[in-house]
Structures are given as C-alpha cells and as structure tokens.
Amino acid sequence: MSEGNAAWIPIVKSEEERHIPSSAQLPDAFDDLYDVHGLLSFPAGNDPASCRLLVKNSNILPQCIEAYKRNIAGYGIALEYLPGESDKTAKEEWDRAEKFLETCNLEDTPDEIISHLIEDLESTGMSNVEVAWPAGSEFPTIFRMDPKFVRSTKESERATIKRKRRISSTKKVEEFSQEIYTRKYAMKRGSSVTWFRLFGTEGNENQIIPLRINNDGPYGEPRWFGNAPGVVGSREAEELNVSYFSNGRMLSMILTVTNGRLTKQSMELLRNVKGTQSQGGILYLEAKGEETGGPMDEKVEKVAIKLDKLNDLLQQDALFLEYGKEKKADILSAFRLPPILVGQSSDYNRATADAALRFAEEQVFEPYRKWIMNEIFNKRLFPALGIFRVRAVLRGPQIIDPEDRKAMLEFIADRGIMLVRDLIPIAEDVLGTTVDETKFSPEYLDTPITQLASSQPALLDPEGGSDAENLQGRMVSIAKRLLRHSSQEASVHV
C-alpha cells in the first residue's frame, strides 16, 4: 500500500468469542455477609465454585476424581467387631449400628453420601456433613452440605468437648473431655443464613462434621491445586487446536504493496479468506498503481506485491501434545494414581497392572477409607450413639494373585490341614450358589478332608478299594481341582 494507507487485515482471527477457563474467583453468594457475621473468605481462586470450574474444564481431573469415588466407596459399607468382641459381647451394638446406617438418610445410602463427600473433597479440598437430630428420633439424620454454600468464622470460641472411648487394653468405655478453640459455620440457603456448631460441642444449632484436605486453615485446598496453571494451560492448548480446525492453517505474514494499493475487492477477499474456505484454492489479488504523470500524461507506476512470512512454523498433527501429556502426568502424581485407573493402559501387561493396582489399593485407597470412616462414624457418630465395640468400614476389592493363592491352598490340601468347611466357600465360587451350612453338624464341618476320605471310602471309590493313602490322594486331587478352578475365577476389580 502507498504511504499513509497502511492497514491491519485480520486474516485468521475467529469471529466467535473464545471461552478460556480461569482460576479467578467467581461471584460469591456471601459477598455482603463476611463483615456482618465475621466470616472468613477464600483465598483468590480457591473458592469451591472456581475449583469446580477448573475440574469441569480439565481433561484429566474428572477421571481421577471418579477413580477415587469408585475405588474408595464403590464396594459398599460393612460393620466389623473390634478385636476381642463378638455376638456374645456386642450383638446389641451391632444391631443398633446396622439400624442407624439403614435409616440415617432415607434418600441416599451411606456409601452414596460418602461418594458425594469424596467428590467434594477432591474437587474443592473440603466437604461437610450436617448432623440433624429430629425431635423424638432415636438416631440423627446426616446430609451432605455443598461447600459452595458454607463458610466459617475464626477459631475464637473456647469450648469443651466430651467424648467416650473404648480402651483397647481394658475393653472398657471411659469418658474424656478436652478444651478446644472452635469455629461457627454458616450455610446460606436462599437468602437466609443457617448456623452450625462443631459436632460434639454444646449448643442448640445443628451440628457439622467438617472434612479438609491440606488442612492448615479454615478451608481446605484440593490436592491438585498446585497444578492449576497446568490445568488451565492444557485447556488453552486444546482450544488452540480446535481453533485450527475452524480457522485453518494460515501463516502470519506481512503483505506489502509498492507503488500502488489493493483494490476494494482484494481487501474484502483477504478479510474473508479463512477456515475451510482457504483450503485448496488460489488467491488472486488485484492492485492499482500510483499515477505519476501530469494532466496530459497518464503514466502509472509499476506495482509490486510482496508477502513476507513472520512465522515459518510447520504445524503437524496438533500443538502442545507433549505439554498435555506432561500436565496429565503431574495431575496423576498429585492423586498418586497409576495411569491404568484413568483408562491409560496401553503400556501395561498383567504383571505391571497387578502391581500398579496393588500399590494404589495399599498406599492410597485403603488409608483413605479408614480416614473418612473414622472421621464421620467411628470417632464421632457411633460413640454419640453408644456404639463402641463395632466399627463401620468401607469394603475394598479382592486383589488376589492367583498363583500365590493356588500355591498356598495346595500346600494346605497336601498336608491334610484343610477342613470340610474350608471347601464350602470354594464350592460356592465355582458353582455360583450358596451352601447352607446349618444342614451339617459342626463336627462334620470341622473334619479334615483326608480323615473324611479314609472313613467313607465307598463315597470315593466305586470299586470298593480300601487303600487309605490312595483315597487321601484322590481327595487331595479333587480339592486341588476345585482350587485351580477357583483361582482361575479370581479377578481384580478396577
């Protein structure tokens, strides 16, 4: 273009507004209530709404959180007697605990509530359990409270908590009291604010059991929060690749017109050449030269058009693929999850998969189950209900090495240690049914297999043979066949 007529032509800029996730703090429902009620606000970008937005826009966080929910709470809740207790000493407490778990929430089962709490914890770094005591009810009702609507005050109130504990050495229940500094918790429901007190403290409000990750303040922080820039960066990289399909691949350039100017039609053509319209075509530009002659001499300068590329980047399949892989690896490391649990299993074989799953179960999921059940039920709700000899546990998967199981059971069968009752669970697995043990006497169930074979030879030897060693060998062979079949059925739950 001639001097004084330089212009910027937006060739590849998309007309659609791009939405890029951000860790900036979103509008707060408590915005005008912090000073009024002495509530504490979240650090910038760490409020539950902003954290959930990051999770929603991530390509790896939802899978990690789902893996936690599935493997921690996906197998249900069970009750166990504490060591040294049984039906003879604590059957009443067992029945009471069982009834509470079945009635503590009439819409959601306890394991479903736990699953929601895990999602809150891993998305926002915090979760809360509301404990309400309906008038005239034997048991309290528990609810999951959305962290987005809960805020707390400073630890400015001194309170005394009294808790009963079963002492392992004496198996006796004793009461202990401690003084602590506690907070008040506010939940905004519509336009009203409802107040809660810490579970176990005195007062008239409903009670709350707060759960926190990285708990060094009033609010938690999700374990992946240090990788938040990578979550945002991965999203922007993916949106950049999507933009490539919408706008096409056009190299940034300078278009220079010497001794003339582009025609109006050429300018309009440059504005519209983008996306799929720019693929496989020929761009023809028309320019008019500058007139240099006088009124009687219509001489026109020779026009030159030049294109200079500013970026000679050769784009292949997509941009930032390695960056995305590294950010996914960082998130998996924060959750301490093997890739196979989020569907990335191309590099695994049976041995490495078993080792990875065993590590996750022992180092991540099992400690998590114990922690969350102790915080809600075993240390708080059960003692408040007079339940001290029974604990609630989250079931886990049966991670069994078939070869180890086979070797151990064959060792037992070879030495005549296995009893008749030991074969019943194996037979149930093989046949897919349930054997009613009440039909048999305890003496029969406690009979070693080899002893049973020698005392009833006709059941095993149609020809009436009486060689005791041979009969014992045949019984061991039958047991081994059952064990081999059972070991083949052993599976690992993912």
Backbone torsions as a table, in degrees:
resi	resn	phi	psi	omega
1	MET	NA	156.3	179.6
2	SER	-74.8	164.6	-177.6
3	GLU	-59.6	135.2	179.9
4	GLY	89.5	-2.9	-179.4
5	ASN	-123.0	21.3	178.3
6	ALA	-65.3	142.6	-177.2
7	ALA	-148.1	153.6	176.1
8	TRP	-98.4	124.5	179.5
9	ILE	-107.6	109.2	-179.5
10	PRO	-73.2	93.5	-172.7
11	ILE	-78.2	-46.6	-170.3
12	VAL	-112.2	3.2	-178.8
13	LYS	-69.5	127.1	-179.0
14	SER	-72.8	142.7	177.8
15	GLU	-77.1	-18.8	-179.8
16	GLU	-83.1	139.2	179.1
17	GLU	-74.0	128.5	179.9
18	ARG	-83.7	139.2	176.4
19	HIS	-106.9	114.7	-178.8
20	ILE	-113.8	126.9	-179.3
21	PRO	-64.5	148.9	-178.5
22	SER	-136.7	153.7	176.0
23	SER	-92.7	10.9	177.6
24	ALA	-67.5	148.5	-176.5
25	GLN	-69.4	132.8	-179.4
26	LEU	-85.2	169.0	177.8
27	PRO	-53.3	138.3	-172.5
28	ASP	-108.8	127.4	179.3
29	ALA	-67.1	-20.9	-179.2
30	PHE	-96.6	13.2	-168.3
31	ASP	-53.2	-39.6	-176.6
32	ASP	-98.9	12.3	-175.0
33	LEU	-114.4	-8.7	-174.9
34	TYR	-64.1	-50.3	-178.6
35	ASP	-71.4	-34.6	-178.0
36	VAL	-63.7	-43.2	-174.5
37	HIS	-107.8	2.7	179.8
38	GLY	69.6	35.3	-178.9
39	LEU	-86.9	155.7	179.5
40	LEU	-98.9	136.1	179.4
41	SER	-90.9	166.0	178.1
42	PHE	-82.4	151.5	169.3
43	PRO	-60.6	153.7	-177.2
44	ALA	-56.7	127.4	177.2
45	GLY	82.7	-4.5	-176.7
46	ASN	-106.8	8.1	178.3
47	ASP	-73.0	153.8	-175.0
48	PRO	-55.6	-38.2	-178.7
49	ALA	-64.8	-42.1	179.5
50	SER	-68.1	-40.0	178.3
51	CYS	-63.3	-41.1	179.8
52	ARG	-67.0	-33.1	176.8
53	LEU	-64.4	-40.7	177.5
54	LEU	-63.9	-42.0	178.3
55	VAL	-61.6	-44.1	-178.4
56	LYS	-61.2	-36.6	-176.1
57	ASN	-92.8	5.5	179.8
58	SER	-91.7	150.8	177.2
59	ASN	-98.9	8.7	179.7
60	ILE	-138.9	-30.1	-178.1
61	LEU	-60.3	-44.1	179.3
62	PRO	-59.1	-37.4	179.2
63	GLN	-67.5	-39.3	178.8
64	CYS	-64.7	-44.1	-180.0
65	ILE	-65.6	-40.0	178.0
66	GLU	-65.1	-36.6	176.8
67	ALA	-63.7	-40.1	176.0
68	TYR	-62.0	-48.6	-178.1
69	LYS	-61.0	-45.8	-175.5
70	ARG	-66.8	-44.3	-173.5
71	ASN	-85.5	-20.5	-179.8
72	ILE	-91.7	-47.6	-174.3
73	ALA	-112.6	2.8	-172.9
74	GLY	-79.4	-5.1	-177.3
75	TYR	-108.0	4.2	174.9
76	GLY	91.0	172.7	-179.4
77	ILE	-107.0	143.7	176.6
78	ALA	-135.9	165.5	176.2
79	LEU	-109.7	148.4	177.4
80	GLU	-137.2	146.1	168.9
81	TYR	-77.9	143.9	172.1
82	LEU	-69.1	157.2	-179.6
83	PRO	-52.8	132.6	179.7
84	GLY	90.2	-4.8	179.8
85	GLU	-108.0	156.3	-178.9
86	SER	-158.2	-172.4	177.1
87	ASP	-60.1	-29.6	-177.3
88	LYS	-70.9	-29.5	-174.2
89	THR	-108.1	-21.6	-172.3
90	ALA	-144.7	27.9	-179.1
91	LYS	-63.0	-36.1	179.8
92	GLU	-64.4	-41.4	177.9
93	GLU	-66.5	-37.3	177.5
94	TRP	-59.5	-48.7	-179.4
95	ASP	-62.6	-37.9	-180.0
96	ARG	-67.1	-43.4	178.7
97	ALA	-64.9	-40.4	179.9
98	GLU	-63.9	-41.6	179.2
99	LYS	-66.0	-39.8	179.0
100	PHE	-63.3	-44.9	-179.9
101	LEU	-62.8	-31.1	-178.5
102	GLU	-80.9	-17.9	-174.5
103	THR	-122.9	1.6	-175.1
104	CYS	-67.8	-22.5	173.6
105	ASN	-152.9	122.1	-172.9
106	LEU	-83.0	-8.5	179.0
107	GLU	-104.4	-40.1	-178.9
108	ASP	-117.5	140.7	175.1
109	THR	-75.2	160.1	-180.0
110	PRO	-57.7	-38.4	-179.6
111	ASP	-69.7	-29.8	174.5
112	GLU	-68.6	-39.4	176.8
113	ILE	-63.6	-43.5	177.7
114	ILE	-59.7	-40.5	179.4
115	SER	-61.7	-41.7	177.4
116	HIS	-65.3	-39.7	179.6
117	LEU	-64.6	-38.8	177.9
118	ILE	-63.6	-41.2	177.8
119	GLU	-62.0	-41.9	176.7
120	ASP	-62.6	-45.3	-177.7
121	LEU	-61.8	-46.1	-175.3
122	GLU	-79.6	-19.1	177.1
123	SER	-88.1	-40.4	-172.4
124	THR	-120.2	-9.9	-178.2
125	GLY	86.6	3.1	-177.9
126	MET	-153.7	154.5	171.6
127	SER	-152.2	160.7	-175.7
128	ASN	-140.1	141.1	177.4
129	VAL	-114.4	122.6	175.1
130	GLU	-88.2	130.5	178.1
131	VAL	-115.1	109.4	-178.7
132	ALA	-110.7	136.9	-179.9
133	TRP	-109.4	93.4	178.7
134	PRO	-61.2	145.8	-179.5
135	ALA	-62.1	130.1	177.5
136	GLY	78.7	2.8	-178.6
137	SER	-89.9	144.5	178.9
138	GLU	-74.0	-32.7	-175.7
139	PHE	-124.3	154.3	175.0
140	PRO	-78.8	166.4	173.7
141	THR	-109.7	138.7	-179.0
142	ILE	-115.9	141.8	-179.9
143	PHE	-134.4	150.7	170.4
144	ARG	-84.7	132.7	-180.0
145	MET	-108.2	127.6	-179.9
146	ASP	-67.8	122.1	-179.1
147	PRO	-58.2	-23.3	-179.2
148	LYS	-62.2	-25.6	-175.7
149	PHE	-109.2	16.3	-176.6
150	VAL	-122.7	133.4	174.3
151	ARG	-135.2	161.0	-178.0
152	SER	-129.6	163.5	176.1
153	THR	-96.7	-178.6	174.9
154	LYS	-72.3	161.6	175.4
155	GLU	-80.2	76.4	-174.3
156	SER	-111.8	-10.4	-177.1
157	GLU	-103.6	131.2	177.9
158	ARG	-91.4	130.4	-177.2
159	ALA	-139.2	157.2	176.8
160	THR	-109.5	126.9	176.1
161	ILE	-109.2	139.8	177.5
162	LYS	-119.7	125.7	-178.7
163	ARG	-132.1	142.4	173.6
164	LYS	-99.5	138.9	-178.6
165	ARG	-135.0	144.2	173.5
166	ARG	-87.9	122.3	-179.7
167	ILE	-84.8	122.4	-173.3
168	SER	-62.1	-39.7	-174.9
169	SER	-68.1	-36.9	-177.4
170	THR	-105.1	-12.6	-176.9
171	LYS	60.6	20.2	178.1
172	LYS	-101.1	152.5	178.9
173	VAL	-96.9	124.1	179.8
174	GLU	-126.6	153.4	-179.5
175	GLU	-102.5	136.8	179.6
176	PHE	-129.3	151.3	178.0
177	SER	-131.5	146.0	178.2
178	GLN	-142.8	149.5	175.9
179	GLU	-98.9	132.7	-178.8
180	ILE	-137.4	161.6	168.5
181	TYR	-93.6	131.0	-173.2
182	THR	-127.9	166.7	180.0
183	ARG	-111.6	164.3	166.3
184	LYS	-105.0	148.7	-177.9
185	TYR	-122.2	135.8	-179.5
186	ALA	-116.4	137.9	175.7
187	MET	-124.0	125.9	-178.7
188	LYS	-92.6	118.8	178.4
189	ARG	-117.6	104.7	-173.5
190	GLY	68.8	-120.5	179.0
191	SER	-103.3	-2.2	-177.8
192	SER	-103.6	157.0	179.8
193	VAL	-115.8	127.1	177.5
194	THR	-108.9	134.9	-175.6
195	TRP	-101.8	147.7	-179.7
196	PHE	-132.8	151.3	175.1
197	ARG	-114.1	156.5	179.8
198	LEU	-61.9	137.8	-178.2
199	PHE	-58.4	132.3	179.0
200	GLY	97.1	-10.8	177.1
201	THR	-94.3	160.9	-176.2
202	GLU	-83.7	146.4	179.1
203	GLY	156.9	178.2	-178.5
204	ASN	-102.5	-12.1	-178.2
205	GLU	-74.9	162.1	169.4
206	ASN	-62.7	160.0	-174.3
207	GLN	-105.5	157.4	-178.2
208	ILE	-133.5	141.8	172.8
209	ILE	-113.9	102.6	-179.7
210	PRO	-85.5	138.9	175.7
211	LEU	-119.6	135.8	-175.8
212	ARG	-135.9	148.4	168.8
213	ILE	-108.2	140.6	-176.4
214	ASN	52.5	54.2	-169.6
215	ASN	-83.2	86.7	173.6
216	ASP	-118.9	19.1	-179.9
217	GLY	-164.3	-166.2	-177.8
218	PRO	-68.5	-26.4	-177.7
219	TYR	-124.2	155.7	178.9
220	GLY	-86.2	-178.4	178.5
221	GLU	-143.0	127.9	-178.5
222	PRO	-59.9	146.5	-174.6
223	ARG	-63.5	-20.5	-179.0
224	TRP	-94.9	3.9	-169.9
225	PHE	-63.5	-29.8	176.4
226	GLY	-64.6	-20.1	178.1
227	ASN	-99.7	14.9	-179.1
228	ALA	-57.3	-41.5	177.0
229	PRO	-59.4	-36.2	177.6
230	GLY	-67.6	-34.3	176.7
231	VAL	-64.0	-44.9	178.6
232	VAL	-65.8	-42.8	-179.2
233	GLY	-62.8	-40.3	178.6
234	SER	-63.2	-39.6	178.6
235	ARG	-64.8	-43.8	-180.0
236	GLU	-65.0	-36.9	177.5
237	ALA	-63.3	-40.7	179.2
238	GLU	-67.9	-38.6	178.2
239	GLU	-67.4	-32.4	176.3
240	LEU	-63.9	-40.9	178.5
241	ASN	-67.5	-37.9	176.6
242	VAL	-64.1	-38.3	179.4
243	SER	-62.7	-30.0	178.3
244	TYR	-61.2	-40.2	-179.6
245	PHE	-70.9	-28.7	-179.0
246	SER	-80.7	-40.2	-172.6
247	ASN	-105.2	-8.0	-179.9
248	GLY	77.8	175.0	-178.2
249	ARG	-100.2	101.9	178.1
250	MET	-121.6	125.9	-179.4
251	LEU	-77.7	138.2	175.8
252	SER	-62.7	138.2	-173.7
253	MET	-155.2	167.4	171.0
254	ILE	-113.5	127.0	175.8
255	LEU	-105.4	119.6	-176.2
256	THR	-115.6	128.0	175.9
257	VAL	-113.1	120.2	-178.1
258	THR	-103.5	132.6	177.3
259	ASN	62.6	36.1	177.8
260	GLY	176.6	-166.8	178.9
261	ARG	-148.2	153.6	177.0
262	LEU	-70.4	148.5	175.9
263	THR	-72.7	163.9	179.9
264	LYS	-60.8	-37.6	179.2
265	GLN	-65.8	-38.8	178.6
266	SER	-66.2	-40.0	177.9
267	MET	-61.3	-43.3	179.2
268	GLU	-65.8	-36.6	178.2
269	LEU	-62.5	-42.4	179.0
270	LEU	-63.1	-36.5	180.0
271	ARG	-65.4	-33.5	-172.0
272	ASN	-97.2	-10.6	-178.3
273	VAL	-81.5	99.3	177.7
274	LYS	-164.8	170.4	179.0
275	GLY	62.2	-149.1	-177.5
276	THR	-65.7	-20.7	179.9
277	GLN	-68.2	-20.2	-177.0
278	SER	-91.5	-0.9	-174.8
279	GLN	-93.1	130.1	174.1
280	GLY	74.5	18.2	-178.9
281	GLY	-115.7	177.2	176.9
282	ILE	-118.1	127.8	-179.6
283	LEU	-93.1	119.8	178.7
284	TYR	-114.4	119.6	-179.9
285	LEU	-111.1	139.7	179.0
286	GLU	-115.8	134.0	-179.9
287	ALA	-131.0	147.2	176.1
288	LYS	-105.4	132.8	179.6
289	GLY	-77.5	161.4	179.0
290	GLU	-79.7	139.0	176.3
291	GLU	-82.8	127.3	-177.1
292	THR	-116.5	-11.6	-178.2
293	GLY	-83.4	176.2	177.4
294	GLY	-85.7	-165.3	-178.0
295	PRO	-64.3	-30.4	-178.2
296	MET	-95.7	-5.4	-176.7
297	ASP	-127.9	102.1	-177.3
298	GLU	-88.4	58.6	-179.4
299	LYS	-81.3	136.5	-178.9
300	VAL	-121.0	133.5	179.1
301	GLU	-66.8	153.3	176.1
302	LYS	-74.0	128.7	-176.8
303	VAL	-92.3	140.3	175.3
304	ALA	-128.4	134.2	176.8
305	ILE	-116.0	129.8	-176.8
306	LYS	-131.6	136.3	176.2
307	LEU	-113.2	124.2	176.9
308	ASP	-116.7	118.8	179.0
309	LYS	-78.1	130.9	178.5
310	LEU	-92.7	-20.1	-176.8
311	ASN	-139.7	110.6	-177.4
312	ASP	-96.9	33.2	-179.2
313	LEU	-69.5	129.0	176.6
314	LEU	-95.8	105.2	-178.5
315	GLN	-82.5	127.4	179.1
316	GLN	-94.8	-124.4	-174.9
317	ASP	-68.6	-49.0	-178.8
318	ALA	-162.1	164.4	179.8
319	LEU	-97.0	148.8	171.5
320	PHE	62.9	32.7	177.6
321	LEU	-65.7	-43.9	-179.6
322	GLU	-66.5	-37.2	177.2
323	TYR	-60.0	-45.6	179.2
324	GLY	-61.7	-40.2	179.6
325	LYS	-64.6	-41.6	-179.6
326	GLU	-66.1	-39.1	179.5
327	LYS	-67.6	-37.7	175.4
328	LYS	-62.1	-42.4	178.6
329	ALA	-62.4	-37.9	178.4
330	ASP	-64.0	-42.3	179.6
331	ILE	-65.6	-43.7	178.1
332	LEU	-60.8	-37.0	177.6
333	SER	-65.5	-38.8	178.2
334	ALA	-63.1	-37.1	177.5
335	PHE	-84.9	-10.0	-176.2
336	ARG	56.7	46.2	-178.2
337	LEU	-110.8	136.5	170.3
338	PRO	-72.5	146.6	-176.6
339	PRO	-57.1	-27.5	-176.8
340	ILE	-61.9	-25.8	-177.5
341	LEU	-78.6	-10.2	175.6
342	VAL	-116.0	21.8	173.9
343	GLY	88.4	5.2	178.6
344	GLN	-100.9	85.9	-170.6
345	SER	-124.1	20.6	-175.7
346	SER	-68.2	-26.3	-176.7
347	ASP	-99.0	14.8	-175.6
348	TYR	-104.5	146.0	164.6
349	ASN	-117.3	-177.0	-174.3
350	ARG	-61.1	-42.0	-176.6
351	ALA	-67.7	-46.9	-178.4
352	THR	-69.6	-32.3	177.5
353	ALA	-66.0	-44.9	178.4
354	ASP	-60.8	-42.0	-179.3
355	ALA	-65.2	-41.2	-180.0
356	ALA	-65.2	-43.5	-179.7
357	LEU	-67.3	-38.5	177.8
358	ARG	-64.1	-40.6	178.0
359	PHE	-62.2	-48.2	-178.7
360	ALA	-61.0	-40.0	-179.5
361	GLU	-65.8	-46.3	-174.7
362	GLU	-76.4	-37.7	-172.3
363	GLN	-96.0	-21.7	-174.1
364	VAL	-119.7	-62.0	-168.5
365	PHE	-72.8	-45.0	-178.2
366	GLU	-64.3	-46.3	175.0
367	PRO	-60.3	-36.2	179.3
368	TYR	-64.1	-43.8	179.0
369	ARG	-59.3	-47.0	-178.7
370	LYS	-63.4	-42.3	-177.4
371	TRP	-63.1	-51.1	-173.4
372	ILE	-70.2	-34.2	178.4
373	MET	-72.3	-36.0	176.5
374	ASN	-66.9	-42.5	-177.4
375	GLU	-64.2	-33.8	-175.9
376	ILE	-96.3	-52.9	-170.7
377	PHE	-99.4	-58.1	-166.0
378	ASN	-71.9	-31.1	179.9
379	LYS	-96.6	-15.5	-173.0
380	ARG	-126.7	-67.5	-173.4
381	LEU	-66.0	-46.6	-177.7
382	PHE	-62.7	-49.2	177.0
383	PRO	-59.5	-34.5	178.6
384	ALA	-66.9	-21.7	179.2
385	LEU	-99.2	7.7	-179.8
386	GLY	77.7	25.0	179.6
387	ILE	-109.5	111.0	-175.2
388	PHE	-123.8	-17.4	-173.7
389	ARG	-108.7	4.7	179.0
390	VAL	-129.9	141.0	177.5
391	ARG	-127.9	152.6	176.7
392	ALA	-96.9	137.6	-179.6
393	VAL	-133.0	152.8	170.9
394	LEU	-92.0	127.8	178.9
395	ARG	-66.2	155.9	176.4
396	GLY	-125.2	172.0	179.5
397	PRO	-74.0	159.0	174.8
398	GLN	-92.3	95.9	177.8
399	ILE	-92.7	103.2	-172.2
400	ILE	-122.4	131.7	171.7
401	ASP	-84.9	111.0	-176.1
402	PRO	-56.0	-37.1	-177.9
403	GLU	-69.1	-42.0	177.7
404	ASP	-63.9	-42.0	-179.8
405	ARG	-64.4	-44.3	-179.5
406	LYS	-62.1	-44.8	-178.9
407	ALA	-62.7	-43.1	-178.8
408	MET	-66.2	-46.2	-177.7
409	LEU	-69.2	-34.9	176.1
410	GLU	-67.3	-37.2	176.0
411	PHE	-59.8	-43.9	179.7
412	ILE	-66.3	-43.9	-178.5
413	ALA	-64.9	-39.7	-178.8
414	ASP	-61.4	-31.1	-174.7
415	ARG	-100.4	10.3	175.0
416	GLY	69.5	18.5	-179.1
417	ILE	-80.2	-28.4	-174.6
418	MET	-68.5	134.8	179.0
419	LEU	-97.6	169.2	178.7
420	VAL	-61.3	-41.8	-179.0
421	ARG	-64.5	-23.8	179.1
422	ASP	-70.5	-25.2	179.8
423	LEU	-81.3	-17.0	-175.9
424	ILE	-63.2	-49.2	177.6
425	PRO	-60.1	-36.0	178.9
426	ILE	-66.0	-44.1	178.8
427	ALA	-63.2	-36.9	178.4
428	GLU	-64.2	-39.5	177.9
429	ASP	-66.1	-42.2	-176.7
430	VAL	-69.0	-44.5	-174.4
431	LEU	-88.5	-13.6	-179.1
432	GLY	67.8	36.3	-178.7
433	THR	-139.5	-177.8	178.7
434	THR	-119.5	129.2	179.4
435	VAL	-94.9	128.7	179.2
436	ASP	-82.5	102.8	-177.0
437	GLU	-71.0	-18.1	-178.3
438	THR	-67.8	-15.3	178.9
439	LYS	-74.5	-13.2	-176.1
440	PHE	-114.6	149.0	179.2
441	SER	-76.1	152.5	177.8
442	PRO	-58.6	-34.1	-179.9
443	GLU	-63.7	-40.7	179.9
444	TYR	-67.8	-42.8	-178.6
445	LEU	-65.1	-28.6	-178.6
446	ASP	-91.9	11.4	179.8
447	THR	-82.5	130.0	174.7
448	PRO	-61.3	146.1	-176.8
449	ILE	-60.1	-43.9	-177.2
450	THR	-65.4	-35.8	177.8
451	GLN	-67.7	-38.3	178.0
452	LEU	-64.6	-38.6	-179.6
453	ALA	-64.9	-41.5	-177.9
454	SER	-74.3	-25.2	-179.0
455	SER	-87.5	-17.6	179.9
456	GLN	-132.2	68.0	-175.4
457	PRO	-66.2	-30.0	-175.8
458	ALA	-65.0	-26.5	-179.3
459	LEU	-70.7	-23.3	-175.3
460	LEU	-113.9	-17.9	-176.0
461	ASP	-124.1	94.6	-178.4
462	PRO	-60.0	-26.0	-178.1
463	GLU	-84.2	0.2	175.9
464	GLY	80.0	19.5	178.5
465	GLY	-63.6	156.4	-175.8
466	SER	-129.5	13.8	179.7
467	ASP	-71.5	107.4	-174.1
468	ALA	-62.3	-41.9	-179.1
469	GLU	-64.2	-38.4	179.3
470	ASN	-65.3	-40.0	179.6
471	LEU	-65.1	-41.3	178.3
472	GLN	-63.9	-39.5	178.1
473	GLY	-62.9	-40.1	179.4
474	ARG	-68.4	-36.8	177.5
475	MET	-65.1	-42.4	177.0
476	VAL	-61.5	-38.9	179.1
477	SER	-62.4	-42.3	177.5
478	ILE	-62.4	-44.4	179.4
479	ALA	-61.6	-40.4	-179.8
480	LYS	-65.4	-38.4	178.6
481	ARG	-62.9	-41.5	176.6
482	LEU	-63.2	-41.0	-179.2
483	LEU	-66.1	-40.4	179.2
484	ARG	-63.9	-42.2	179.3
485	HIS	-63.5	-40.9	-179.6
486	SER	-66.6	-38.7	-179.0
487	SER	-68.0	-29.9	176.4
488	GLN	-69.6	-27.7	179.7
489	GLU	-80.1	-15.2	-177.7
490	ALA	-63.4	133.7	-176.8
491	SER	-138.4	161.8	178.1
492	VAL	-107.8	128.1	-179.9
493	HIS	-87.2	133.1	178.7
494	VAL	-116.9	NA	NA
